[in-house]
Amino acid sequence: MNSTTSFKGNPLNKIIGLSIVLSMGFLLVVLAGIYGNWFPIINGIIFAIAHLPAAITKAVSSSLDYDFNFDPASSSQGDVIKEIGQFLLAFLLVSGFYLPILLHHSLILTKTAMVLTIIGGSLIYGTVYTFSLYFDESEDSNEVDDLGGGVI
């Protein structure tokens, strides 16, 4: 077995790498706060909690999947809840991206602070989203894909 293959496949290395990216995102947001005021930190919090509505509504709607309604014309209550979570996610993301731009045009943030806030917030949200994908994998994905096509 190749040592580089085992290094890339190790889940602990993936978690450590994501943690480093998350810390870089928070560092950029804090550095943006040094250039102006504390508004970039609020924006970092918005990016950090932006994925929560989608995660919560996905968990709630998965428990509502057993409604036995086979009529395709009527929509399931779980779909409505999941769409509300996606709407709130989109609202928080758009707010997170455009709040620094609005603060820059209002002369509250400098251009450097605006750029640092947007890049740091993007790193924060990307890491939170990747963490949620990593821990949301089903147990079935670890099974072997070989269905017996080998030697008989």
N, CA, C and O atoms as a GROMACS GRO file, in nm:
protein
  608
    1MET      N    1   0.085  -0.119   0.000
    1MET     CA    2   0.000   0.000   0.000
    1MET      C    3   0.088   0.124   0.000
    1MET      O    4   0.187   0.131   0.073
    2ASN      N    5   0.053   0.217  -0.080
    2ASN     CA    6   0.128   0.340  -0.094
    2ASN      C    7   0.103   0.430   0.027
    2ASN      O    8  -0.010   0.440   0.075
    3SER      N    9   0.207   0.496   0.077
    3SER     CA   10   0.191   0.579   0.196
    3SER      C   11   0.111   0.706   0.167
    3SER      O   12   0.044   0.757   0.256
    4THR      N   13   0.117   0.757   0.044
    4THR     CA   14   0.039   0.877   0.012
    4THR      C   15  -0.109   0.845   0.002
    4THR      O   16  -0.192   0.931   0.032
    5THR      N   17  -0.145   0.724  -0.039
    5THR     CA   18  -0.285   0.686  -0.046
    5THR      C   19  -0.345   0.676   0.094
    5THR      O   20  -0.458   0.719   0.116
    6SER      N   21  -0.271   0.620   0.189
    6SER     CA   22  -0.323   0.608   0.325
    6SER      C   23  -0.330   0.746   0.392
    6SER      O   24  -0.416   0.769   0.476
    7PHE      N   25  -0.240   0.837   0.354
    7PHE     CA   26  -0.244   0.971   0.412
    7PHE      C   27  -0.369   1.046   0.366
    7PHE      O   28  -0.433   1.114   0.446
    8LYS      N   29  -0.403   1.035   0.237
    8LYS     CA   30  -0.519   1.107   0.185
    8LYS      C   31  -0.649   1.046   0.233
    8LYS      O   32  -0.748   1.116   0.247
    9GLY      N   33  -0.651   0.917   0.257
    9GLY     CA   34  -0.774   0.850   0.296
    9GLY      C   35  -0.802   0.853   0.444
    9GLY      O   36  -0.910   0.811   0.487
   10ASN      N   37  -0.710   0.900   0.524
   10ASN     CA   38  -0.727   0.901   0.668
   10ASN      C   39  -0.828   1.009   0.708
   10ASN      O   40  -0.808   1.126   0.677
   11PRO      N   41  -0.938   0.970   0.775
   11PRO     CA   42  -1.038   1.070   0.812
   11PRO      C   43  -0.987   1.174   0.912
   11PRO      O   44  -1.034   1.288   0.912
   12LEU      N   45  -0.893   1.135   0.994
   12LEU     CA   46  -0.839   1.231   1.091
   12LEU      C   47  -0.764   1.344   1.021
   12LEU      O   48  -0.771   1.459   1.065
   13ASN      N   49  -0.695   1.313   0.913
   13ASN     CA   50  -0.625   1.417   0.837
   13ASN      C   51  -0.723   1.512   0.771
   13ASN      O   52  -0.696   1.632   0.760
   14LYS      N   53  -0.837   1.461   0.726
   14LYS     CA   54  -0.939   1.547   0.666
   14LYS      C   55  -0.996   1.643   0.770
   14LYS      O   56  -1.016   1.762   0.742
   15ILE      N   57  -1.022   1.592   0.889
   15ILE     CA   58  -1.077   1.676   0.996
   15ILE      C   59  -0.976   1.783   1.038
   15ILE      O   60  -1.013   1.898   1.061
   16ILE      N   61  -0.849   1.745   1.048
   16ILE     CA   62  -0.746   1.842   1.085
   16ILE      C   63  -0.733   1.948   0.977
   16ILE      O   64  -0.719   2.066   1.009
   17GLY      N   65  -0.737   1.908   0.851
   17GLY     CA   66  -0.729   2.006   0.742
   17GLY      C   67  -0.846   2.101   0.742
   17GLY      O   68  -0.829   2.221   0.720
   18LEU      N   69  -0.967   2.049   0.766
   18LEU     CA   70  -1.084   2.137   0.773
   18LEU      C   71  -1.076   2.231   0.892
   18LEU      O   72  -1.120   2.346   0.883
   19SER      N   73  -1.021   2.184   1.002
   19SER     CA   74  -1.006   2.271   1.119
   19SER      C   75  -0.908   2.384   1.092
   19SER      O   76  -0.927   2.496   1.140
   20ILE      N   77  -0.803   2.356   1.016
   20ILE     CA   78  -0.706   2.460   0.982
   20ILE      C   79  -0.772   2.565   0.893
   20ILE      O   80  -0.751   2.685   0.912
   21VAL      N   81  -0.852   2.520   0.795
   21VAL     CA   82  -0.921   2.615   0.706
   21VAL      C   83  -1.022   2.698   0.786
   21VAL      O   84  -1.035   2.818   0.762
   22LEU      N   85  -1.092   2.635   0.880
   22LEU     CA   86  -1.188   2.708   0.964
   22LEU      C   87  -1.117   2.814   1.048
   22LEU      O   88  -1.165   2.927   1.061
   23SER      N   89  -1.002   2.778   1.104
   23SER     CA   90  -0.930   2.876   1.185
   23SER      C   91  -0.876   2.990   1.100
   23SER      O   92  -0.871   3.105   1.146
   24MET      N   93  -0.836   2.962   0.975
   24MET     CA   94  -0.794   3.070   0.886
   24MET      C   95  -0.910   3.164   0.854
   24MET      O   96  -0.891   3.285   0.845
   25GLY      N   97  -1.030   3.108   0.837
   25GLY     CA   98  -1.147   3.191   0.811
   25GLY      C   99  -1.177   3.284   0.928
   25GLY      O  100  -1.202   3.402   0.909
   26PHE      N  101  -1.174   3.229   1.050
   26PHE     CA  102  -1.198   3.313   1.166
   26PHE      C  103  -1.085   3.416   1.185
   26PHE      O  104  -1.111   3.527   1.230
   27LEU      N  105  -0.962   3.379   1.152
   27LEU     CA  106  -0.851   3.473   1.161
   27LEU      C  107  -0.872   3.590   1.066
   27LEU      O  108  -0.847   3.705   1.103
   28LEU      N  109  -0.916   3.563   0.943
   28LEU     CA  110  -0.941   3.672   0.848
   28LEU      C  111  -1.053   3.763   0.896
   28LEU      O  112  -1.046   3.884   0.877
   29VAL      N  113  -1.156   3.705   0.956
   29VAL     CA  114  -1.268   3.787   1.006
   29VAL      C  115  -1.222   3.874   1.123
   29VAL      O  116  -1.260   3.990   1.132
   30VAL      N  117  -1.140   3.819   1.211
   30VAL     CA  118  -1.089   3.898   1.324
   30VAL      C  119  -0.994   4.006   1.274
   30VAL      O  120  -0.996   4.118   1.326
   31LEU      N  121  -0.912   3.974   1.175
   31LEU     CA  122  -0.824   4.077   1.119
   31LEU      C  123  -0.904   4.187   1.051
   31LEU      O  124  -0.863   4.303   1.054
   32ALA      N  125  -1.016   4.152   0.991
   32ALA     CA  126  -1.102   4.254   0.932
   32ALA      C  127  -1.160   4.345   1.041
   32ALA      O  128  -1.181   4.464   1.018
   33GLY      N  129  -1.185   4.289   1.157
   33GLY     CA  130  -1.232   4.370   1.269
   33GLY      C  131  -1.128   4.468   1.318
   33GLY      O  132  -1.163   4.573   1.373
   34ILE      N  133  -1.001   4.435   1.301
   34ILE     CA  134  -0.894   4.527   1.341
   34ILE      C  135  -0.893   4.650   1.250
   34ILE      O  136  -0.865   4.760   1.296
   35TYR      N  137  -0.923   4.631   1.121
   35TYR     CA  138  -0.922   4.743   1.027
   35TYR      C  139  -1.038   4.840   1.049
   35TYR      O  140  -1.025   4.959   1.020
   36GLY      N  141  -1.147   4.792   1.100
   36GLY     CA  142  -1.262   4.880   1.113
   36GLY      C  143  -1.320   4.875   1.253
   36GLY      O  144  -1.270   4.940   1.345
   37ASN      N  145  -1.424   4.796   1.266
   37ASN     CA  146  -1.491   4.783   1.395
   37ASN      C  147  -1.537   4.638   1.412
   37ASN      O  148  -1.483   4.549   1.347
   38TRP      N  149  -1.633   4.613   1.496
   38TRP     CA  150  -1.674   4.477   1.529
   38TRP      C  151  -1.779   4.419   1.434
   38TRP      O  152  -1.822   4.306   1.455
   39PHE      N  153  -1.822   4.490   1.332
   39PHE     CA  154  -1.922   4.438   1.238
   39PHE      C  155  -1.875   4.313   1.162
   39PHE      O  156  -1.958   4.226   1.136
   40PRO      N  157  -1.748   4.300   1.126
   40PRO     CA  158  -1.706   4.176   1.060
   40PRO      C  159  -1.723   4.051   1.147
   40PRO      O  160  -1.746   3.942   1.095
   41ILE      N  161  -1.713   4.066   1.277
   41ILE     CA  162  -1.732   3.951   1.366
   41ILE      C  163  -1.878   3.905   1.362
   41ILE      O  164  -1.905   3.785   1.366
   42ILE      N  165  -1.971   3.999   1.355
   42ILE     CA  166  -2.112   3.961   1.339
   42ILE      C  167  -2.132   3.887   1.208
   42ILE      O  168  -2.208   3.790   1.201
   43ASN      N  169  -2.064   3.933   1.104
   43ASN     CA  170  -2.075   3.867   0.975
   43ASN      C  171  -2.016   3.726   0.981
   43ASN      O  172  -2.070   3.634   0.919
   44GLY      N  173  -1.907   3.707   1.054
   44GLY     CA  174  -1.851   3.573   1.073
   44GLY      C  175  -1.947   3.481   1.145
   44GLY      O  176  -1.955   3.362   1.114
   45ILE      N  177  -2.020   3.534   1.242
   45ILE     CA  178  -2.120   3.455   1.312
   45ILE      C  179  -2.235   3.418   1.219
   45ILE      O  180  -2.288   3.307   1.226
   46ILE      N  181  -2.274   3.510   1.132
   46ILE     CA  182  -2.379   3.480   1.034
   46ILE      C  183  -2.336   3.365   0.944
   46ILE      O  184  -2.414   3.273   0.918
   47PHE      N  185  -2.212   3.369   0.895
   47PHE     CA  186  -2.163   3.260   0.812
   47PHE      C  187  -2.152   3.129   0.889
   47PHE      O  188  -2.176   3.022   0.834
   48ALA      N  189  -2.115   3.137   1.018
   48ALA     CA  190  -2.098   3.015   1.097
   48ALA      C  191  -2.232   2.945   1.124
   48ALA      O  192  -2.236   2.822   1.129
   49ILE      N  193  -2.340   3.022   1.140
   49ILE     CA  194  -2.470   2.960   1.170
   49ILE      C  195  -2.558   2.947   1.047
   49ILE      O  196  -2.673   2.904   1.058
   50ALA      N  197  -2.508   2.983   0.929
   50ALA     CA  198  -2.592   2.983   0.810
   50ALA      C  199  -2.642   2.844   0.772
   50ALA      O  200  -2.751   2.832   0.716
   51HIS      N  201  -2.567   2.741   0.801
   51HIS     CA  202  -2.608   2.606   0.761
   51HIS      C  203  -2.701   2.540   0.863
   51HIS      O  204  -2.757   2.434   0.835
   52LEU      N  205  -2.720   2.601   0.978
   52LEU     CA  206  -2.807   2.542   1.081
   52LEU      C  207  -2.952   2.523   1.038
   52LEU      O  208  -3.007   2.416   1.064
   53PRO      N  209  -3.018   2.621   0.973
   53PRO     CA  210  -3.157   2.597   0.934
   53PRO      C  211  -3.174   2.479   0.839
   53PRO      O  212  -3.270   2.403   0.850
   54ALA      N  213  -3.082   2.464   0.746
   54ALA     CA  214  -3.092   2.352   0.652
   54ALA      C  215  -3.068   2.220   0.723
   54ALA      O  216  -3.135   2.121   0.693
   55ALA      N  217  -2.974   2.215   0.815
   55ALA     CA  218  -2.945   2.091   0.888
   55ALA      C  219  -3.061   2.053   0.980
   55ALA      O  220  -3.097   1.936   0.990
   56ILE      N  221  -3.118   2.152   1.047
   56ILE     CA  222  -3.228   2.123   1.139
   56ILE      C  223  -3.352   2.078   1.063
   56ILE      O  224  -3.415   1.980   1.101
   57THR      N  225  -3.386   2.149   0.955
   57THR     CA  226  -3.506   2.111   0.881
   57THR      C  227  -3.487   1.980   0.805
   57THR      O  228  -3.585   1.909   0.781
   58LYS      N  229  -3.365   1.947   0.768
   58LYS     CA  230  -3.340   1.817   0.705
   58LYS      C  231  -3.363   1.705   0.806
   58LYS      O  232  -3.419   1.601   0.772
   59ALA      N  233  -3.318   1.725   0.929
   59ALA     CA  234  -3.339   1.624   1.032
   59ALA      C  235  -3.487   1.610   1.067
   59ALA      O  236  -3.535   1.499   1.090
   60VAL      N  237  -3.560   1.722   1.070
   60VAL     CA  238  -3.703   1.716   1.102
   60VAL      C  239  -3.780   1.654   0.988
   60VAL      O  240  -3.871   1.574   1.011
   61SER      N  241  -3.746   1.689   0.864
   61SER     CA  242  -3.822   1.636   0.751
   61SER      C  243  -3.792   1.489   0.726
   61SER      O  244  -3.877   1.418   0.671
   62SER      N  245  -3.674   1.440   0.767
   62SER     CA  246  -3.645   1.298   0.749
   62SER      C  247  -3.728   1.214   0.846
   62SER      O  248  -3.757   1.098   0.817
   63SER      N  249  -3.766   1.272   0.960
   63SER     CA  250  -3.852   1.198   1.053
   63SER      C  251  -3.997   1.201   1.008
   63SER      O  252  -4.078   1.122   1.057
   64LEU      N  253  -4.033   1.291   0.915
   64LEU     CA  254  -4.169   1.299   0.864
   64LEU      C  255  -4.188   1.223   0.733
   64LEU      O  256  -4.294   1.235   0.671
   65ASP      N  257  -4.090   1.144   0.690
   65ASP     CA  258  -4.099   1.074   0.563
   65ASP      C  259  -4.195   0.956   0.565
   65ASP      O  260  -4.224   0.899   0.460
   66TYR      N  261  -4.244   0.919   0.679
   66TYR     CA  262  -4.330   0.802   0.689
   66TYR      C  263  -4.477   0.842   0.695
   66TYR      O  264  -4.549   0.799   0.786
   67ASP      N  265  -4.523   0.923   0.601
   67ASP     CA  266  -4.661   0.970   0.607
   67ASP      C  267  -4.756   0.888   0.521
   67ASP      O  268  -4.876   0.911   0.528
   68PHE      N  269  -4.708   0.794   0.442
   68PHE     CA  270  -4.789   0.701   0.362
   68PHE      C  271  -4.889   0.772   0.272
   68PHE      O  272  -4.994   0.714   0.243
   69ASN      N  273  -4.861   0.891   0.227
   69ASN     CA  274  -4.947   0.962   0.134
   69ASN      C  275  -4.889   0.940  -0.005
   69ASN      O  276  -4.783   0.993  -0.038
   70PHE      N  277  -4.960   0.861  -0.087
   70PHE     CA  278  -4.908   0.823  -0.218
   70PHE      C  279  -4.964   0.909  -0.330
   70PHE      O  280  -4.944   0.878  -0.447
   71ASP      N  281  -5.034   1.016  -0.296
   71ASP     CA  282  -5.089   1.104  -0.398
   71ASP      C  283  -4.981   1.202  -0.443
   71ASP      O  284  -4.935   1.284  -0.363
   72PRO      N  285  -4.937   1.195  -0.570
   72PRO     CA  286  -4.829   1.284  -0.614
   72PRO      C  287  -4.872   1.430  -0.625
   72PRO      O  288  -4.787   1.519  -0.629
   73ALA      N  289  -5.003   1.457  -0.630
   73ALA     CA  290  -5.049   1.595  -0.644
   73ALA      C  291  -5.032   1.672  -0.513
   73ALA      O  292  -5.012   1.794  -0.515
   74SER      N  293  -5.040   1.604  -0.401
   74SER     CA  294  -5.026   1.674  -0.273
   74SER      C  295  -4.880   1.668  -0.229
   74SER      O  296  -4.815   1.563  -0.236
   75SER      N  297  -4.830   1.781  -0.184
   75SER     CA  298  -4.690   1.785  -0.140
   75SER      C  299  -4.681   1.742   0.006
   75SER      O  300  -4.773   1.765   0.084
   76SER      N  301  -4.572   1.682   0.039
   76SER     CA  302  -4.550   1.635   0.174
   76SER      C  303  -4.514   1.752   0.265
   76SER      O  304  -4.457   1.852   0.221
   77GLN      N  305  -4.547   1.737   0.391
   77GLN     CA  306  -4.514   1.841   0.488
   77GLN      C  307  -4.362   1.851   0.506
   77GLN      O  308  -4.310   1.958   0.533
   78GLY      N  309  -4.292   1.739   0.490
   78GLY     CA  310  -4.147   1.740   0.502
   78GLY      C  311  -4.080   1.822   0.395
   78GLY      O  312  -3.978   1.886   0.420
   79ASP      N  313  -4.137   1.822   0.274
   79ASP     CA  314  -4.080   1.902   0.166
   79ASP      C  315  -4.094   2.051   0.196
   79ASP      O  316  -4.004   2.129   0.165
   80VAL      N  317  -4.206   2.090   0.253
   80VAL     CA  318  -4.227   2.232   0.287
   80VAL      C  319  -4.129   2.275   0.395
   80VAL      O  320  -4.072   2.384   0.387
   81ILE      N  321  -4.110   2.192   0.494
   81ILE     CA  322  -4.016   2.226   0.601
   81ILE      C  323  -3.874   2.235   0.547
   81ILE      O  324  -3.798   2.325   0.586
   82LYS      N  325  -3.837   2.143   0.458
   82LYS     CA  326  -3.703   2.145   0.400
   82LYS      C  327  -3.682   2.270   0.314
   82LYS      O  328  -3.573   2.327   0.313
   83GLU      N  329  -3.786   2.312   0.242
   83GLU     CA  330  -3.774   2.433   0.160
   83GLU      C  331  -3.764   2.558   0.245
   83GLU      O  332  -3.695   2.654   0.206
   84ILE      N  333  -3.830   2.561   0.359
   84ILE     CA  334  -3.816   2.675   0.450
   84ILE      C  335  -3.673   2.683   0.501
   84ILE      O  336  -3.616   2.792   0.511
   85GLY      N  337  -3.614   2.569   0.534
   85GLY     CA  338  -3.474   2.568   0.578
   85GLY      C  339  -3.379   2.614   0.470
   85GLY      O  340  -3.283   2.685   0.497
   86GLN      N  341  -3.405   2.574   0.345
   86GLN     CA  342  -3.321   2.618   0.235
   86GLN      C  343  -3.337   2.768   0.209
   86GLN      O  344  -3.241   2.836   0.174
   87PHE      N  345  -3.459   2.819   0.227
   87PHE     CA  346  -3.481   2.963   0.212
   87PHE      C  347  -3.403   3.041   0.318
   87PHE      O  348  -3.339   3.141   0.287
   88LEU      N  349  -3.410   2.994   0.443
   88LEU     CA  350  -3.337   3.063   0.550
   88LEU      C  351  -3.186   3.054   0.527
   88LEU      O  352  -3.114   3.150   0.556
   89LEU      N  353  -3.138   2.940   0.476
   89LEU     CA  354  -2.998   2.926   0.443
   89LEU      C  355  -2.957   3.028   0.337
   89LEU      O  356  -2.855   3.095   0.351
   90ALA      N  357  -3.036   3.038   0.231
   90ALA     CA  358  -3.004   3.133   0.124
   90ALA      C  359  -3.010   3.276   0.175
   90ALA      O  360  -2.926   3.359   0.137
   91PHE      N  361  -3.107   3.307   0.261
   91PHE     CA  362  -3.117   3.442   0.317
   91PHE      C  363  -2.993   3.478   0.398
   91PHE      O  364  -2.940   3.588   0.386
   92LEU      N  365  -2.947   3.384   0.482
   92LEU     CA  366  -2.829   3.411   0.564
   92LEU      C  367  -2.703   3.423   0.478
   92LEU      O  368  -2.617   3.506   0.507
   93LEU      N  369  -2.692   3.340   0.374
   93LEU     CA  370  -2.574   3.349   0.288
   93LEU      C  371  -2.570   3.480   0.210
   93LEU      O  372  -2.465   3.545   0.202
   94VAL      N  373  -2.683   3.520   0.154
   94VAL     CA  374  -2.686   3.646   0.080
   94VAL      C  375  -2.660   3.763   0.175
   94VAL      O  376  -2.590   3.857   0.140
   95SER      N  377  -2.716   3.757   0.294
   95SER     CA  378  -2.689   3.862   0.393
   95SER      C  379  -2.542   3.865   0.431
   95SER      O  380  -2.484   3.972   0.445
   96GLY      N  381  -2.482   3.748   0.446
   96GLY     CA  382  -2.342   3.742   0.482
   96GLY      C  383  -2.250   3.796   0.374
   96GLY      O  384  -2.148   3.857   0.404
   97PHE      N  385  -2.285   3.773   0.248
   97PHE     CA  386  -2.201   3.824   0.140
   97PHE      C  387  -2.220   3.974   0.116
   97PHE      O  388  -2.125   4.044   0.085
   98TYR      N  389  -2.343   4.023   0.131
   98TYR     CA  390  -2.369   4.162   0.096
   98TYR      C  391  -2.362   4.259   0.212
   98TYR      O  392  -2.357   4.380   0.190
   99LEU      N  393  -2.360   4.211   0.334
   99LEU     CA  394  -2.346   4.301   0.448
   99LEU      C  395  -2.212   4.374   0.449
   99LEU      O  396  -2.210   4.494   0.473
  100PRO      N  397  -2.099   4.307   0.423
  100PRO     CA  398  -1.973   4.384   0.416
  100PRO      C  399  -1.970   4.485   0.302
  100PRO      O  400  -1.913   4.593   0.316
  101ILE      N  401  -2.032   4.451   0.190
  101ILE     CA  402  -2.036   4.545   0.078
  101ILE      C  403  -2.120   4.667   0.116
  101ILE      O  404  -2.082   4.780   0.086
  102LEU      N  405  -2.232   4.644   0.182
  102LEU     CA  406  -2.317   4.754   0.227
  102LEU      C  407  -2.243   4.841   0.329
  102LEU      O  408  -2.251   4.964   0.325
  103LEU      N  409  -2.172   4.776   0.422
  103LEU     CA  410  -2.098   4.853   0.522
  103LEU      C  411  -1.982   4.930   0.460
  103LEU      O  412  -1.948   5.039   0.507
  104HIS      N  413  -1.923   4.876   0.354
  104HIS     CA  414  -1.816   4.949   0.285
  104HIS      C  415  -1.872   5.071   0.213
  104HIS      O  416  -1.812   5.178   0.216
  105HIS      N  417  -1.986   5.055   0.149
  105HIS     CA  418  -2.044   5.170   0.078
  105HIS      C  419  -2.100   5.274   0.174
  105HIS      O  420  -2.118   5.390   0.137
  106SER      N  421  -2.128   5.232   0.297
  106SER     CA  422  -2.171   5.328   0.399
  106SER      C  423  -2.053   5.390   0.473
  106SER      O  424  -2.072   5.465   0.568
  107LEU      N  425  -1.932   5.359   0.428
  107LEU     CA  426  -1.807   5.410   0.486
  107LEU      C  427  -1.789   5.365   0.631
  107LEU      O  428  -1.727   5.436   0.710
  108ILE      N  429  -1.841   5.249   0.664
  108ILE     CA  430  -1.820   5.192   0.798
  108ILE      C  431  -1.700   5.098   0.797
  108ILE      O  432  -1.624   5.094   0.893
  109LEU      N  433  -1.683   5.023   0.688
  109LEU     CA  434  -1.568   4.933   0.672
  109LEU      C  435  -1.477   4.986   0.561
  109LEU      O  436  -1.521   5.050   0.466
  110THR      N  437  -1.350   4.956   0.578
  110THR     CA  438  -1.257   4.987   0.469
  110THR      C  439  -1.266   4.878   0.363
  110THR      O  440  -1.327   4.773   0.384
  111LYS      N  441  -1.203   4.904   0.250
  111LYS     CA  442  -1.207   4.805   0.142
  111LYS      C  443  -1.134   4.676   0.183
  111LYS      O  444  -1.178   4.566   0.150
  112THR      N  445  -1.024   4.691   0.254
  112THR     CA  446  -0.949   4.574   0.301
  112THR      C  447  -1.032   4.491   0.398
  112THR      O  448  -1.034   4.368   0.389
  113ALA      N  449  -1.102   4.558   0.489
  113ALA     CA  450  -1.187   4.486   0.583
  113ALA      C  451  -1.302   4.416   0.512
  113ALA      O  452  -1.341   4.306   0.551
  114MET      N  453  -1.356   4.478   0.408
  114MET     CA  454  -1.464   4.416   0.332
  114MET      C  455  -1.415   4.288   0.264
  114MET      O  456  -1.482   4.184   0.271
  115VAL      N  457  -1.299   4.294   0.200
  115VAL     CA  458  -1.246   4.177   0.131
  115VAL      C  459  -1.210   4.066   0.229
  115VAL      O  460  -1.241   3.950   0.205
  116LEU      N  461  -1.146   4.102   0.341
  116LEU     CA  462  -1.112   4.003   0.442
  116LEU      C  463  -1.237   3.937   0.500
  116LEU      O  464  -1.237   3.816   0.525
  117THR      N  465  -1.342   4.014   0.521
  117THR     CA  466  -1.465   3.959   0.577
  117THR      C  467  -1.531   3.862   0.479
  117THR      O  468  -1.578   3.756   0.520
  118ILE      N  469  -1.535   3.898   0.353
  118ILE     CA  470  -1.601   3.810   0.255
  118ILE      C  471  -1.522   3.681   0.237
  118ILE      O  472  -1.580   3.573   0.232
  119ILE      N  473  -1.389   3.691   0.226
  119ILE     CA  474  -1.307   3.570   0.209
  119ILE      C  475  -1.312   3.483   0.335
  119ILE      O  476  -1.326   3.362   0.326
  120GLY      N  477  -1.299   3.545   0.452
  120GLY     CA  478  -1.305   3.469   0.577
  120GLY      C  479  -1.440   3.404   0.598
  120GLY      O  480  -1.448   3.289   0.642
  121GLY      N  481  -1.547   3.476   0.568
  121GLY     CA  482  -1.680   3.419   0.582
  121GLY      C  483  -1.704   3.304   0.485
  121GLY      O  484  -1.770   3.206   0.520
  122SER      N  485  -1.650   3.316   0.365
  122SER     CA  486  -1.663   3.207   0.268
  122SER      C  487  -1.589   3.082   0.316
  122SER      O  488  -1.638   2.970   0.301
  123LEU      N  489  -1.471   3.103   0.373
  123LEU     CA  490  -1.397   2.989   0.429
  123LEU      C  491  -1.472   2.926   0.546
  123LEU      O  492  -1.475   2.804   0.559
  124ILE      N  493  -1.533   3.008   0.630
  124ILE     CA  494  -1.608   2.956   0.744
  124ILE      C  495  -1.727   2.874   0.696
  124ILE      O  496  -1.748   2.761   0.742
  125TYR      N  497  -1.807   2.930   0.604
  125TYR     CA  498  -1.924   2.856   0.558
  125TYR      C  499  -1.884   2.730   0.482
  125TYR      O  500  -1.946   2.625   0.499
  126GLY      N  501  -1.782   2.740   0.399
  126GLY     CA  502  -1.739   2.622   0.325
  126GLY      C  503  -1.694   2.509   0.416
  126GLY      O  504  -1.720   2.392   0.389
  127THR      N  505  -1.626   2.545   0.524
  127THR     CA  506  -1.581   2.443   0.619
  127THR      C  507  -1.698   2.382   0.696
  127THR      O  508  -1.702   2.261   0.715
  128VAL      N  509  -1.791   2.465   0.740
  128VAL     CA  510  -1.908   2.413   0.811
  128VAL      C  511  -1.989   2.321   0.720
  128VAL      O  512  -2.035   2.215   0.763
  129TYR      N  513  -2.005   2.360   0.595
  129TYR     CA  514  -2.079   2.277   0.498
  129TYR      C  515  -2.006   2.145   0.473
  129TYR      O  516  -2.069   2.040   0.465
  130THR      N  517  -1.874   2.150   0.459
  130THR     CA  518  -1.797   2.028   0.435
  130THR      C  519  -1.800   1.937   0.557
  130THR      O  520  -1.810   1.815   0.543
  131PHE      N  521  -1.790   1.995   0.678
  131PHE     CA  522  -1.803   1.914   0.799
  131PHE      C  523  -1.938   1.844   0.802
  131PHE      O  524  -1.946   1.726   0.836
  132SER      N  525  -2.045   1.917   0.768
  132SER     CA  526  -2.178   1.855   0.772
  132SER      C  527  -2.192   1.745   0.668
  132SER      O  528  -2.257   1.644   0.693
  133LEU      N  529  -2.131   1.762   0.551
  133LEU     CA  530  -2.134   1.655   0.451
  133LEU      C  531  -2.053   1.535   0.497
  133LEU      O  532  -2.093   1.421   0.475
  134TYR      N  533  -1.941   1.560   0.561
  134TYR     CA  534  -1.854   1.452   0.607
  134TYR      C  535  -1.922   1.368   0.714
  134TYR      O  536  -1.912   1.245   0.711
  135PHE      N  537  -1.990   1.432   0.809
  135PHE     CA  538  -2.053   1.358   0.918
  135PHE      C  539  -2.194   1.312   0.884
  135PHE      O  540  -2.253   1.236   0.960
  136ASP      N  541  -2.248   1.356   0.769
  136ASP     CA  542  -2.382   1.316   0.729
  136ASP      C  543  -2.381   1.196   0.635
  136ASP      O  544  -2.486   1.152   0.589
  137GLU      N  545  -2.260   1.141   0.604
  137GLU     CA  546  -2.252   1.026   0.515
  137GLU      C  547  -2.326   0.909   0.578
  137GLU      O  548  -2.319   0.886   0.699
  138SER      N  549  -2.396   0.836   0.493
  138SER     CA  550  -2.467   0.719   0.543
  138SER      C  551  -2.369   0.605   0.568
  138SER      O  552  -2.257   0.606   0.516
  139GLU      N  553  -2.411   0.509   0.646
  139GLU     CA  554  -2.327   0.394   0.676
  139GLU      C  555  -2.312   0.303   0.555
  139GLU      O  556  -2.219   0.223   0.550
  140ASP      N  557  -2.404   0.314   0.457
  140ASP     CA  558  -2.400   0.227   0.341
  140ASP      C  559  -2.286   0.262   0.247
  140ASP      O  560  -2.247   0.178   0.166
  141SER      N  561  -2.232   0.382   0.254
  141SER     CA  562  -2.127   0.423   0.162
  141SER      C  563  -1.995   0.352   0.192
  141SER      O  564  -1.905   0.352   0.108
  142ASN      N  565  -1.983   0.292   0.312
  142ASN     CA  566  -1.860   0.224   0.348
  142ASN      C  567  -1.858   0.079   0.300
  142ASN      O  568  -1.756   0.011   0.316
  143GLU      N  569  -1.967   0.031   0.243
  143GLU     CA  570  -1.972  -0.106   0.198
  143GLU      C  571  -1.890  -0.122   0.071
  143GLU      O  572  -1.864  -0.026  -0.002
  144VAL      N  573  -1.849  -0.247   0.046
  144VAL     CA  574  -1.772  -0.277  -0.073
  144VAL      C  575  -1.865  -0.278  -0.192
  144VAL      O  576  -1.974  -0.335  -0.185
  145ASP      N  577  -1.822  -0.216  -0.304
  145ASP     CA  578  -1.906  -0.208  -0.422
  145ASP      C  579  -1.898  -0.333  -0.509
  145ASP      O  580  -1.974  -0.344  -0.605
  146ASP      N  581  -1.809  -0.426  -0.478
  146ASP     CA  582  -1.795  -0.547  -0.558
  146ASP      C  583  -1.912  -0.639  -0.530
  146ASP      O  584  -1.937  -0.675  -0.414
  147LEU      N  585  -1.983  -0.676  -0.634
  147LEU     CA  586  -2.102  -0.762  -0.618
  147LEU      C  587  -2.073  -0.906  -0.655
  147LEU      O  588  -2.165  -0.978  -0.694
  148GLY      N  589  -1.950  -0.949  -0.645
  148GLY     CA  590  -1.918  -1.089  -0.672
  148GLY      C  591  -1.875  -1.114  -0.815
  148GLY      O  592  -1.891  -1.226  -0.865
  149GLY      N  593  -1.821  -1.016  -0.881
  149GLY     CA  594  -1.779  -1.035  -1.018
  149GLY      C  595  -1.637  -1.091  -1.028
  149GLY      O  596  -1.579  -1.093  -1.137
  150GLY      N  597  -1.582  -1.135  -0.918
  150GLY     CA  598  -1.444  -1.185  -0.916
  150GLY      C  599  -1.436  -1.334  -0.948
  150GLY      O  600  -1.517  -1.387  -1.024
  151VAL      N  601  -1.340  -1.397  -0.888
  151VAL     CA  602  -1.315  -1.539  -0.912
  151VAL      C  603  -1.421  -1.622  -0.842
  151VAL      O  604  -1.457  -1.596  -0.727
  152ILE      N  605  -1.470  -1.723  -0.914
  152ILE     CA  606  -1.574  -1.811  -0.855
  152ILE      C  607  -1.511  -1.925  -0.782
  152ILE      O  608  -1.581  -2.009  -0.727
   0.00000   0.00000   0.00000
